[in-house]
Amino acid sequence: ARFTWLSRQLTLPNLSLEHCLEFKKFIQKVPVDSISLVYSSENLTQPSSMMGHILLKLSGPNAQGVETSHGVSYFTELNSLNVPKIIFDSLVTGKKGYFALTPYEDKLKFYLKEEQRNVWEYELAFSTQIRTLIQHHIWELKHANLRYFFHGYNCATLTQFIISIGAPALINSENFWVTPIDVVKSVHQEKVISRTTVLPSSKWNIHMLSQVFEEESIAN
């Protein structure tokens, strides 16, 4: 990403990246014809999800011309029964952060079907240059050693950092604690959303439909 940015800002020799085989494979498999901010609501049965979750969706035809979508998210593992230690590590020392690139359909199925969360997709009105820069920066992050802090460096923080490439004002946020919904609000304020899609869970759909149907229809 730094090389890409410097090449645009300065008159540099036209150097080929063909020898970067893993990077080339990544570019072919993870297209960025569109980038969306994805917000999943809280899961009422999981207290750790009380703030919801946020990630990026990268979409487009891959090198074989097949439409594909990938989810890019940042998280940590809460795999201990020692609650005080989890709290201390999450707030003070930090926990091992994981930066994951996975098929988006798997993420969507998990949120909508398994956890019954509603999902909002906000397609971002970024230029081709910005989308390419974000794509290259995500490759850089693959090699980064990140520490997850519940209040200071979480899924919302990292996602906001990434999309600030296309909306620089986001980097100047004065919030001590950035939550997923804060990122959504900031993106709305910067007016960089081109389209919004809401994907409701089945339980939410049933609940809403039950408000408008007659009792006999509900029973049927």
Salt bridges, closest charged atoms under 4 A:
GLU18 OE1 - LYS24 NZ 2.68
GLU22 OE2 - LYS25 NZ 3.85
ASP89 OD2 - LYS85 NZ 2.63
GLU115 OE1 - ARG117 NE 2.77
GLU121 OE1 - LYS57 NZ 3.40
GLU123 OE1 - ARG195 NH2 2.82
GLU140 OE2 - ARG2 NE 2.89
GLU140 OE1 - HIS137 ND1 3.03
